[in-house]
């Protein structure tokens, strides 16, 4: 060719291979991110055939990191984090500490310094946003109580990662990296001074973004929207993301990742966040793919043969160590076993933030290149195995539930929250409704029952929601409705109707079976997601199983009112219910 086409062949080869391998992964019902990493392995220098330019791939990966972190900031939700803060914040921090400690201990046992071990362990402690959200969506539990806790936990992990990206370059010397060995008094004073300067720069940058950027960026986007040019708006969003990331690194010595993250947070607060996310998504996806391809290029498959025990140790830390740590943490906070199993399965993988941390560790001299290959190997294997880990949640939960002694040993009582509030007259709770789930479907049903004076008890699996409802004086019990003691506290034996408004289909099956055992005469109305599930539930004792969401709230409310013989105006019920359903 008469001119250099290295960039073109790197992009075309990387995207082409990523498409082929991702398509194969999806056909095998595996996350597409696994295909992107395998495409990088195929395009890397350690495998025969096409070899992409590693230098160019690295620069393209930097753009991928910037857009990836911009997307994280754009979808960052303070409200979601605050809703589950009591478990997500301490839980995520404790889990990161536990996984980092495990990684550091294993690395030290291999003869590596503690500083290397800490960076290595930190790389293994954070889960992949892409993999986790996809897993929750595939199982239809993203909007459930367990899904909200997992997302909140993930947000905290993202924030800890952003903080680590800022502090690692400052602490590199103290950890044994390129900054020196550290440890003396002079080194301590130098470290304190460097850390202080970094924190001052970080504070100035954050203040500048929150004061100036918070006004200037929405104003700029508003002016661009006025041009009615979609292309110009997309260009403005990309210029903001890349410009702030590069400017933050050049002027304030903070990472590209932090600059891009804060840019995303500012744009998310504007009136144009939805359009920004929609327009930037294609380029964000494309460069994120190239980021994963570039990571795969760093992986030497020979490590699987040369160091199989080390690879196995990494996989065990990610799949077993992290899972057991998160399981124990969630149970210690008195959440249900099903929630604990779901969270532990969600976090049993590593991904993009692990690669970013490992790459930074290598650049700072804190992590040997072969350790980075171990991190990539751990990601490849954990992402592959994560769907199978998820499939063990319900069988494990059923196994424990069938053994009351084990269940009682694992699930500590939730105290007063597992019983009706003191102000509830237990004697008046006869022929009442037991409403399971106070979400988008359950909340309007509860409001309608209260409006018509129908006695009811709410069973809610989200501890935060249960506490909030108690503050409002509602008759709510916190707990898993698949446990007989929880339904006993709701006086199921005296109830006339059970309405299962929770979105978990397996939970609905378990509740239906338990109600038939504890009170065969009670009628059960069930929310479900498919005609096949509806047929199954109705064949196994449900009085009625309804499919949908917004209209489902109306249908369940109407069915409940009909069974109590309460006169109602269907149009008014529909108007109130649909208005209350987001």
C-alpha positions as CSV (number, residue, x, y, z in Angstrom):
1,X,0.0,0.0,0.0
2,X,1.3,3.5,-0.8
3,X,0.5,4.7,2.8
4,X,0.5,3.4,6.3
5,X,-2.8,1.7,7.3
6,X,-1.7,0.3,10.6
7,X,-4.4,2.2,12.5
8,X,-7.0,1.1,10.0
9,X,-6.0,-2.6,10.2
10,X,-5.9,-2.5,14.0
11,X,-9.4,-1.0,14.3
12,X,-10.9,-3.2,11.5
13,X,-9.2,-6.4,12.7
14,X,-10.1,-5.7,16.3
15,X,-13.7,-5.0,15.7
16,X,-14.1,-7.8,13.1
17,X,-12.6,-10.4,15.5
18,X,-14.7,-9.0,18.4
19,X,-17.9,-9.4,16.4
20,X,-17.1,-13.0,15.5
21,X,-16.1,-14.1,19.0
22,X,-18.9,-12.1,20.7
23,X,-21.5,-13.6,18.3
24,X,-20.2,-17.1,19.3
25,X,-20.3,-16.2,23.0
26,X,-23.9,-15.0,22.7
27,X,-24.9,-18.1,20.9
28,X,-23.4,-20.1,23.8
29,X,-25.4,-17.8,26.2
30,X,-22.2,-16.3,27.6
31,X,-21.5,-12.5,28.1
32,X,-20.3,-10.8,24.9
33,X,-17.4,-9.3,26.9
34,X,-15.8,-12.7,26.9
35,X,-15.8,-12.7,23.0
36,X,-14.1,-9.3,23.0
37,X,-11.3,-10.5,25.3
38,X,-10.9,-13.7,23.2
39,X,-10.7,-11.4,20.1
40,X,-7.8,-9.6,21.8
41,X,-6.1,-12.9,22.5
42,X,-6.5,-13.9,18.8
43,X,-5.1,-10.5,17.7
44,X,-2.3,-10.5,20.2
45,X,1.4,-11.3,19.8
46,X,1.1,-14.6,21.6
47,X,-1.1,-16.4,19.1
48,X,-0.5,-17.1,15.4
49,X,-2.1,-15.2,12.6
50,X,-3.1,-11.5,12.5
51,X,-1.3,-9.3,15.0
52,X,-2.7,-5.9,15.8
53,X,-0.4,-2.9,16.7
54,X,-0.2,-3.0,20.5
55,X,0.8,0.7,20.7
56,X,-2.2,1.9,18.7
57,X,-4.5,-0.6,20.5
58,X,-3.3,0.9,23.8
59,X,-4.1,4.4,22.7
60,X,-7.5,3.3,21.5
61,X,-8.0,1.6,24.8
62,X,-7.4,4.9,26.6
63,X,-10.3,6.4,24.6
64,X,-12.3,3.4,25.6
65,X,-11.5,3.9,29.3
66,X,-12.5,7.6,29.0
67,X,-15.9,6.8,27.4
68,X,-16.4,3.9,29.7
69,X,-15.9,6.0,32.8
70,X,-18.0,8.8,31.2
71,X,-20.8,6.3,30.8
72,X,-20.4,5.2,34.5
73,X,-20.8,8.8,35.6
74,X,-23.7,9.3,33.2
75,X,-25.6,6.4,34.8
76,X,-24.4,7.1,38.4
77,X,-27.5,7.4,40.6
78,X,-27.2,8.9,44.0
79,X,-30.8,8.0,44.7
80,X,-30.2,4.3,44.0
81,X,-27.1,4.3,46.2
82,X,-28.9,6.1,49.1
83,X,-31.8,3.7,48.9
84,X,-29.6,0.7,49.8
85,X,-26.8,2.6,51.5
86,X,-27.0,0.7,54.8
87,X,-25.9,-2.5,53.2
88,X,-24.2,-1.4,49.9
89,X,-21.7,1.0,51.4
90,X,-20.3,-1.0,54.3
91,X,-20.8,-4.3,52.4
92,X,-18.9,-3.2,49.3
93,X,-16.1,-1.7,51.4
94,X,-15.8,-4.8,53.6
95,X,-15.9,-7.2,50.5
96,X,-13.2,-5.1,48.7
97,X,-11.1,-5.3,51.8
98,X,-11.6,-9.0,52.2
99,X,-10.8,-9.8,48.5
100,X,-7.8,-7.4,48.5
101,X,-6.5,-9.2,51.7
102,X,-6.9,-12.6,50.1
103,X,-5.1,-11.5,46.9
104,X,-2.3,-9.9,49.0
105,X,-1.8,-13.0,51.1
106,X,-1.7,-15.3,48.0
107,X,0.8,-12.9,46.2
108,X,3.0,-12.8,49.4
109,X,3.0,-16.6,49.5
110,X,4.3,-16.5,46.0
111,X,7.3,-14.4,47.2
112,X,6.0,-11.0,46.0
113,X,6.2,-7.8,48.1
114,X,3.1,-6.7,50.0
115,X,2.7,-3.6,47.8
116,X,2.4,-5.8,44.7
117,X,0.0,-8.1,46.6
118,X,-2.3,-5.1,47.6
119,X,-2.6,-3.9,43.9
120,X,-3.1,-7.5,42.8
121,X,-5.8,-8.1,45.4
122,X,-7.5,-4.8,44.6
123,X,-7.6,-5.8,40.9
124,X,-9.5,-9.0,41.9
125,X,-11.9,-7.3,44.3
126,X,-14.1,-5.2,41.9
127,X,-16.8,-6.7,39.7
128,X,-17.6,-5.9,36.1
129,X,-20.4,-3.4,35.6
130,X,-21.2,-4.8,32.1
131,X,-21.3,-8.4,33.2
132,X,-23.3,-7.7,36.4
133,X,-26.0,-5.6,34.8
134,X,-26.4,-8.0,31.9
135,X,-26.7,-11.0,34.3
136,X,-29.4,-9.2,36.4
137,X,-31.3,-8.1,33.2
138,X,-31.2,-11.7,31.8
139,X,-32.8,-13.0,35.0
140,X,-35.4,-10.3,35.2
141,X,-34.2,-9.2,38.7
142,X,-32.6,-5.8,37.9
143,X,-35.6,-4.0,39.5
144,X,-36.1,-6.4,42.4
145,X,-34.9,-5.7,45.9
146,X,-31.9,-8.0,45.4
147,X,-31.1,-6.3,42.1
148,X,-31.2,-2.8,43.6
149,X,-28.8,-3.9,46.4
150,X,-26.4,-5.4,43.8
151,X,-26.5,-2.2,41.7
152,X,-25.9,-0.1,44.8
153,X,-23.0,-2.4,45.8
154,X,-21.6,-1.9,42.3
155,X,-21.8,1.9,42.5
156,X,-19.8,1.8,45.7
157,X,-17.2,-0.4,44.0
158,X,-17.0,2.0,41.1
159,X,-16.4,4.9,43.5
160,X,-13.7,3.0,45.4
161,X,-12.0,2.2,42.0
162,X,-12.1,5.9,41.0
163,X,-10.5,6.8,44.4
164,X,-7.9,4.0,43.9
165,X,-7.0,5.3,40.5
166,X,-6.3,8.7,42.0
167,X,-4.3,7.5,45.0
168,X,-2.2,4.7,43.5
169,X,0.2,7.0,41.7
170,X,0.7,9.0,44.9
171,X,1.2,5.9,47.0
172,X,3.4,4.0,44.5
173,X,6.6,4.8,46.2
174,X,5.4,3.7,49.6
175,X,4.1,0.5,48.1
176,X,7.5,-0.3,46.5
177,X,6.8,1.1,43.0
178,X,8.8,3.5,40.9
179,X,8.5,6.2,43.5
180,X,11.0,4.3,45.8
181,X,10.8,2.0,48.7
182,X,9.4,4.4,51.3
183,X,9.3,3.7,55.0
184,X,11.7,6.3,56.4
185,X,10.7,9.5,58.2
186,X,11.8,11.7,55.3
187,X,9.9,9.4,52.9
188,X,6.9,9.6,55.2
189,X,7.0,13.5,55.1
190,X,7.4,13.4,51.4
191,X,4.5,11.0,51.0
192,X,2.3,13.2,53.2
193,X,3.3,16.3,51.2
194,X,2.6,14.6,47.9
195,X,-0.7,13.2,49.1
196,X,-1.7,16.6,50.4
197,X,-0.8,18.3,47.1
198,X,-2.8,15.6,45.2
199,X,-5.8,16.0,47.4
200,X,-5.7,19.8,47.0
201,X,-5.5,19.4,43.2
202,X,-8.4,16.9,43.3
203,X,-10.4,19.3,45.5
204,X,-9.8,22.2,43.2
205,X,-10.8,20.1,40.1
206,X,-13.9,18.8,41.7
207,X,-14.9,22.2,42.9
208,X,-14.3,23.7,39.5
209,X,-16.5,20.9,37.9
210,X,-19.3,21.3,40.5
211,X,-19.3,25.1,40.4
212,X,-18.3,26.1,36.9
213,X,-19.0,22.8,35.0
214,X,-22.4,22.4,36.5
215,X,-23.5,25.6,34.9
216,X,-21.3,25.8,31.8
217,X,-21.9,22.2,30.5
218,X,-25.7,22.2,30.6
219,X,-25.7,25.8,29.1
220,X,-23.4,24.6,26.3
221,X,-25.6,21.5,25.6
222,X,-28.7,23.7,25.6
223,X,-27.2,26.0,23.0
224,X,-26.2,23.0,20.8
225,X,-29.7,21.5,21.1
226,X,-31.1,24.8,19.8
227,X,-29.2,24.1,16.5
228,X,-31.4,21.0,16.0
229,X,-28.3,19.2,14.8
230,X,-28.0,15.7,16.2
231,X,-24.5,15.3,14.8
232,X,-23.4,18.5,16.5
233,X,-24.9,17.4,19.8
234,X,-23.1,14.0,19.6
235,X,-19.8,15.9,18.8
236,X,-20.4,18.2,21.8
237,X,-20.9,15.3,24.2
238,X,-17.7,13.5,23.0
239,X,-15.8,16.7,23.1
240,X,-16.9,17.3,26.7
241,X,-16.0,13.7,27.8
242,X,-12.6,13.6,26.1
243,X,-11.7,17.3,26.7
244,X,-12.4,17.2,30.4
245,X,-10.6,13.9,30.8
246,X,-7.5,15.1,29.0
247,X,-7.7,18.5,30.6
248,X,-8.0,17.0,34.1
249,X,-4.8,14.9,33.5
250,X,-2.9,17.8,32.0
251,X,-3.8,20.6,34.4
252,X,-4.5,18.8,37.7
253,X,-2.5,15.6,37.4
254,X,-5.6,13.4,38.0
255,X,-6.4,10.4,36.0
256,X,-8.3,10.3,32.7
257,X,-10.8,8.1,34.4
258,X,-11.7,10.5,37.2
259,X,-12.1,13.4,34.7
260,X,-14.4,11.4,32.5
261,X,-16.4,10.1,35.5
262,X,-17.0,13.6,36.8
263,X,-17.9,14.9,33.3
264,X,-20.5,12.1,33.1
265,X,-21.9,13.0,36.6
266,X,-22.3,16.7,35.6
267,X,-24.0,15.8,32.3
268,X,-26.3,13.3,34.1
269,X,-27.6,16.2,36.2
270,X,-28.6,18.2,33.1
271,X,-31.9,18.1,31.2
272,X,-30.0,16.4,28.3
273,X,-28.7,13.3,30.1
274,X,-31.0,10.9,28.2
275,X,-30.0,12.4,24.8
276,X,-26.3,12.4,25.8
277,X,-26.4,8.7,26.8
278,X,-28.3,7.8,23.6
279,X,-26.1,9.7,21.2
280,X,-22.8,8.7,22.9
281,X,-23.7,5.1,23.2
282,X,-22.6,3.8,19.8
283,X,-19.1,5.3,20.1
284,X,-18.9,4.3,23.7
285,X,-19.7,0.7,22.8
286,X,-17.2,0.7,19.9
287,X,-14.3,2.0,21.9
288,X,-15.2,-0.1,24.9
289,X,-14.9,-3.1,22.6
290,X,-11.5,-1.9,21.5
291,X,-10.6,-1.5,25.2
292,X,-11.4,-5.1,25.9
293,X,-9.6,-6.3,22.7
294,X,-6.5,-4.4,23.8
295,X,-6.7,-6.1,27.2
296,X,-7.0,-9.5,25.6
297,X,-3.8,-8.7,23.5
298,X,-1.9,-8.6,26.8
299,X,-2.8,-12.1,27.7
300,X,-0.4,-14.9,27.0
301,X,-2.4,-18.2,26.9
302,X,0.8,-20.1,27.8
303,X,0.3,-18.9,31.4
304,X,-2.6,-21.4,31.7
305,X,0.0,-24.2,31.1
306,X,3.0,-22.7,32.7
307,X,1.3,-21.4,35.9
308,X,-1.9,-23.4,36.3
309,X,-1.9,-23.3,40.1
310,X,-1.6,-19.6,40.2
311,X,-4.5,-19.3,37.7
312,X,-6.5,-21.6,39.8
313,X,-5.8,-19.5,42.9
314,X,-7.0,-16.4,41.1
315,X,-10.2,-18.1,40.0
316,X,-10.8,-19.4,43.5
317,X,-10.3,-15.9,45.0
318,X,-12.8,-14.4,42.5
319,X,-15.4,-17.2,42.5
320,X,-15.1,-18.5,46.1
321,X,-13.3,-16.0,48.2
322,X,-15.3,-13.0,47.0
323,X,-18.6,-14.9,47.0
324,X,-18.2,-16.2,50.6
325,X,-17.1,-12.8,51.9
326,X,-20.1,-11.1,50.4
327,X,-22.4,-13.9,51.5
328,X,-21.2,-13.6,55.1
329,X,-21.4,-9.8,55.0
330,X,-25.0,-9.7,53.7
331,X,-26.1,-12.3,56.3
332,X,-24.4,-10.4,59.1
333,X,-26.5,-7.4,58.2
334,X,-29.6,-9.7,58.6
335,X,-30.7,-9.8,55.0
336,X,-32.3,-13.0,53.7
337,X,-30.3,-15.9,52.4
338,X,-31.7,-15.5,48.9
339,X,-30.5,-11.9,48.8
340,X,-27.1,-13.0,50.1
341,X,-26.8,-15.8,47.5
342,X,-27.8,-13.4,44.7
343,X,-25.3,-10.7,45.7
344,X,-22.5,-13.2,46.0
345,X,-23.2,-14.7,42.6
346,X,-23.4,-11.2,41.1
347,X,-19.9,-10.4,42.3
348,X,-18.3,-13.7,41.4
349,X,-16.5,-12.2,38.4
350,X,-14.1,-9.4,37.5
351,X,-13.8,-7.1,34.4
352,X,-13.1,-3.7,33.1
353,X,-12.0,-2.0,36.4
354,X,-9.7,-4.9,37.2
355,X,-8.0,-4.3,33.9
356,X,-7.6,-0.6,34.5
357,X,-6.2,-1.1,37.9
358,X,-3.8,-3.8,36.8
359,X,-2.6,-1.7,33.8
360,X,-2.0,1.2,36.2
361,X,-0.1,-1.1,38.5
362,X,2.2,-2.3,35.7
363,X,2.9,1.3,34.6
364,X,3.8,2.3,38.1
365,X,6.1,-0.7,38.5
366,X,3.9,-2.2,41.2
367,X,2.7,-5.2,39.3
368,X,4.8,-7.5,37.1
369,X,3.4,-8.1,33.6
370,X,2.8,-11.8,34.3
371,X,0.5,-10.8,37.2
372,X,-1.5,-8.7,34.7
373,X,-1.9,-11.9,32.6
374,X,-3.1,-13.7,35.7
375,X,-5.8,-10.9,36.2
376,X,-6.9,-11.3,32.6
377,X,-7.0,-15.1,33.0
378,X,-9.1,-14.7,36.1
379,X,-11.5,-12.4,34.2
380,X,-11.8,-14.8,31.2
381,X,-12.5,-17.8,33.4
382,X,-14.8,-16.0,35.9
383,X,-16.9,-14.3,33.2
384,X,-17.3,-17.7,31.5
385,X,-18.3,-19.4,34.8
386,X,-20.4,-16.6,36.2
387,X,-23.7,-17.7,34.4
388,X,-23.2,-21.2,35.9
389,X,-22.6,-19.7,39.4
390,X,-25.9,-17.7,39.0
391,X,-27.7,-21.0,38.1
392,X,-26.7,-22.4,41.5
393,X,-28.5,-19.7,43.5
394,X,-32.0,-21.1,43.4
395,X,-31.0,-24.8,43.9
396,X,-28.8,-23.8,46.9
397,X,-31.6,-21.7,48.3
398,X,-34.1,-24.6,47.9
399,X,-31.6,-27.0,49.5
400,X,-31.1,-24.8,52.5
401,X,-34.9,-24.0,52.9
402,X,-35.5,-27.8,52.9
403,X,-33.3,-28.0,56.0
404,X,-34.7,-25.8,58.6
405,X,-31.8,-26.2,61.0
406,X,-29.3,-24.9,58.3
407,X,-31.7,-22.1,57.3
408,X,-32.1,-20.9,60.9
409,X,-28.3,-21.1,61.5
410,X,-27.6,-19.0,58.4
411,X,-30.4,-16.5,58.5
412,X,-30.3,-14.5,61.8
413,X,-33.6,-13.1,62.9
414,X,-34.2,-9.5,61.8
415,X,-35.5,-8.5,65.2
416,X,-38.6,-6.4,65.5
417,X,-38.7,-5.8,61.7
418,X,-39.7,-9.4,61.2
419,X,-42.8,-8.9,63.3
420,X,-45.8,-6.6,62.9
421,X,-45.4,-3.0,64.3
422,X,-46.5,-2.6,67.9
423,X,-49.5,-0.4,66.9
424,X,-51.2,-3.1,64.8
425,X,-54.2,-4.7,66.4
426,X,-53.6,-8.4,65.8
427,X,-57.1,-9.4,66.7
428,X,-58.5,-7.3,63.9
429,X,-56.3,-9.0,61.4
430,X,-58.9,-11.6,60.2
431,X,-60.0,-12.1,56.6
432,X,-57.2,-9.8,55.6
433,X,-54.9,-9.5,52.6
434,X,-51.2,-10.6,52.8
435,X,-49.5,-8.5,50.1
436,X,-46.0,-9.7,49.2
437,X,-43.8,-7.0,47.6
438,X,-44.2,-3.2,47.8
439,X,-42.6,-2.2,44.5
440,X,-44.0,-0.7,41.3
441,X,-46.9,-3.2,41.3
442,X,-47.4,-3.7,45.0
443,X,-47.4,-0.1,46.1
444,X,-50.6,1.0,44.2
445,X,-52.3,-2.1,45.3
446,X,-51.6,-1.3,49.0
447,X,-52.8,2.2,48.5
448,X,-56.1,1.0,47.0
449,X,-56.6,-1.5,49.8
450,X,-56.0,1.2,52.4
451,X,-58.4,3.6,50.6
452,X,-61.2,1.0,50.7
453,X,-60.5,0.1,54.4
454,X,-59.5,-3.5,53.6
455,X,-57.2,-4.8,56.4
456,X,-53.8,-6.0,55.0
457,X,-50.2,-6.8,55.9
458,X,-47.3,-6.0,53.6
459,X,-44.4,-8.5,53.4
460,X,-41.3,-6.7,52.0
461,X,-37.9,-8.2,51.2
462,X,-36.1,-4.9,51.0
463,X,-35.0,-3.8,54.5
464,X,-34.8,-0.2,53.5
465,X,-38.3,-0.2,52.0
466,X,-39.7,-1.9,55.1
467,X,-38.1,0.6,57.4
468,X,-39.4,3.5,55.3
469,X,-43.0,2.0,55.4
470,X,-42.8,1.6,59.1
471,X,-42.0,5.3,59.5
472,X,-45.2,5.9,57.6
473,X,-47.1,3.8,60.0
474,X,-48.0,1.0,57.5
475,X,-48.4,-2.7,58.7
476,X,-45.2,-4.1,57.2
477,X,-43.0,-7.1,58.0
478,X,-39.5,-7.4,56.7
479,X,-38.5,-10.8,55.5
480,X,-38.6,-13.5,52.9
481,X,-42.2,-14.6,52.3
482,X,-40.9,-18.1,51.4
483,X,-40.1,-18.7,55.0
484,X,-43.0,-20.0,57.1
485,X,-42.2,-17.9,60.2
486,X,-42.5,-14.7,58.2
487,X,-46.0,-15.7,56.9
488,X,-46.9,-16.8,60.4
489,X,-46.1,-13.2,61.6
490,X,-48.5,-12.0,58.9
491,X,-51.2,-14.3,60.3
492,X,-51.6,-16.2,57.1
493,X,-53.7,-18.8,58.9
494,X,-56.5,-16.1,59.3
495,X,-56.0,-14.4,55.9
496,X,-58.6,-14.4,53.1
497,X,-56.3,-13.5,50.2
498,X,-52.6,-13.5,49.3
499,X,-51.4,-11.2,46.6
500,X,-47.9,-11.9,45.3
501,X,-46.7,-8.7,43.6
502,X,-43.0,-9.4,43.8
503,X,-41.3,-9.9,40.4
504,X,-39.4,-13.1,41.2
505,X,-41.2,-16.0,39.5
506,X,-39.4,-18.7,41.6
507,X,-40.4,-16.9,44.8
508,X,-44.0,-16.8,43.6
509,X,-43.9,-20.6,43.1
510,X,-42.4,-21.1,46.6
511,X,-44.9,-18.8,48.3
512,X,-47.8,-20.6,46.5
513,X,-46.6,-24.0,47.7
514,X,-46.1,-22.7,51.3
515,X,-49.6,-21.0,51.5
516,X,-51.3,-24.2,50.3
517,X,-49.4,-26.0,53.1
518,X,-50.2,-23.4,55.9
519,X,-53.7,-22.3,54.8
520,X,-55.3,-24.4,52.0
521,X,-58.4,-22.3,52.0
522,X,-56.7,-19.0,51.2
523,X,-56.8,-17.6,47.6
524,X,-53.6,-16.6,46.0
525,X,-53.3,-13.9,43.2
526,X,-49.8,-14.0,41.6
527,X,-47.8,-11.7,39.4
528,X,-45.9,-13.4,36.6
529,X,-44.0,-12.7,33.4
530,X,-45.2,-15.2,30.8
531,X,-48.2,-17.3,29.7
532,X,-46.3,-20.5,30.4
533,X,-45.6,-19.4,34.0
534,X,-49.2,-18.3,34.4
535,X,-50.4,-21.7,33.3
536,X,-48.0,-23.5,35.7
537,X,-49.1,-21.3,38.7
538,X,-52.8,-21.7,38.0
539,X,-52.4,-25.5,37.6
540,X,-50.6,-25.6,41.0
541,X,-53.3,-23.7,43.0
542,X,-53.1,-20.0,42.2
543,X,-56.6,-18.5,41.9
544,X,-55.4,-16.2,39.2
545,X,-52.0,-15.5,37.7
546,X,-51.6,-12.2,35.7
547,X,-49.0,-11.1,33.2
548,X,-47.6,-7.6,32.8
549,X,-46.6,-4.7,35.0
550,X,-48.5,-1.4,34.7
551,X,-51.8,-2.9,33.7
552,X,-51.0,-5.8,36.1
553,X,-51.3,-3.5,39.1
554,X,-54.8,-2.5,38.0
555,X,-55.8,-6.1,37.4
556,X,-54.5,-7.4,40.7
557,X,-56.2,-4.5,42.5
558,X,-59.5,-5.1,40.8
559,X,-59.3,-8.9,41.6
560,X,-58.6,-8.2,45.3
561,X,-61.5,-5.7,45.6
562,X,-63.8,-8.1,43.9
563,X,-63.0,-10.9,46.4
564,X,-63.9,-8.5,49.2
565,X,-67.1,-7.4,47.6
566,X,-66.1,-3.8,47.7
567,X,-67.9,-1.5,45.2
568,X,-65.4,0.4,43.0
569,X,-65.2,2.5,39.9
570,X,-62.9,0.7,37.5
571,X,-61.9,3.9,35.7
572,X,-61.0,5.7,39.0
573,X,-59.1,2.6,40.2
574,X,-57.1,2.5,36.9
575,X,-56.4,6.2,37.0
576,X,-55.1,6.1,40.6
577,X,-53.2,2.9,40.1
578,X,-51.5,3.8,36.9
579,X,-50.7,7.3,38.2
580,X,-49.0,5.6,41.2
581,X,-47.1,3.1,39.1
582,X,-43.8,4.6,37.6
